[in-house]
Amino acid sequence: MAGPRDLRRGAKPFERPADPTEIIGGKSHFIVQPFRGFVLSVHRRGQVAETILCRTEGELNRIRRRLSDEGLIGYARGAA
């Protein structure tokens, strides 16, 4: 046997889907993208999407930590 399978989805748990936002679904989340610094797109359930611009990695990390503490799921788009 090659490893445990998640029978609900038909794939091994460590295999990534083509679009990672499929995992997030309708949950509150934020997406980090590089753009003249960094851009955070914050999507909270039942609210309008919010965009936050960060110039430094330190500022980005403070905001990411705050959003994670609030229970949002983070996703870094464009990361390897």
C-alpha positions in Angstrom: 0.0 0.0 0.0 1.5 3.4 -1.0 -0.1 5.4 1.7 -3.4 6.4 3.4 -6.1 7.6 1.1 -8.8 10.1 1.7 -11.7 8.2 0.3 -14.0 11.3 0.2 -11.8 13.0 -2.5 -10.1 9.9 -4.0 -6.6 11.3 -3.5 -3.8 10.9 -1.0 -3.8 13.6 1.7 -0.4 15.0 0.6 -1.4 15.5 -3.0 -2.3 19.1 -3.8 -5.3 19.9 -5.9 -4.9 22.0 -9.1 -6.3 25.0 -7.4 -5.5 25.4 -3.6 -8.4 27.7 -3.1 -10.6 24.6 -3.5 -9.5 23.5 -0.1 -10.4 26.9 1.4 -13.9 26.9 -0.1 -16.2 29.5 1.5 -14.1 30.0 4.6 -12.6 33.4 5.5 -9.1 33.6 4.1 -6.3 35.9 2.8 -4.1 35.6 -0.2 -0.5 37.0 -0.3 0.9 38.2 -3.7 4.2 39.9 -4.5 3.6 43.3 -6.2 5.9 46.3 -5.5 6.2 44.8 -2.0 3.2 42.6 -1.2 -0.5 42.7 -1.6 -2.9 40.9 0.8 -6.4 40.2 -0.4 -8.6 39.6 2.7 -11.8 37.7 2.1 -14.1 37.4 5.2 -17.4 35.5 4.9 -20.3 37.9 4.4 -18.1 41.0 3.9 -16.6 42.9 1.0 -13.0 41.9 0.1 -10.3 44.1 1.5 -6.9 44.8 -0.1 -3.9 45.7 2.1 -0.6 46.9 0.6 2.7 46.1 2.5 6.1 47.6 1.6 8.3 45.4 3.8 8.3 41.8 4.8 8.1 42.8 8.5 4.9 44.7 7.9 3.6 41.8 5.9 4.4 39.3 8.7 2.7 41.4 11.4 -0.5 41.6 9.3 -0.4 37.9 8.5 0.1 37.0 12.1 -2.9 39.2 13.1 -5.1 37.7 10.4 -4.1 34.1 11.4 -4.9 34.9 15.1 -8.3 36.0 13.9 -8.8 32.6 12.4 -8.3 33.3 8.7 -6.6 30.8 6.4 -3.5 32.1 4.6 -2.4 31.3 1.0 0.7 32.6 -0.7 0.1 32.8 -4.4 3.2 32.7 -6.6 5.3 30.9 -4.0 7.2 27.7 -4.8 
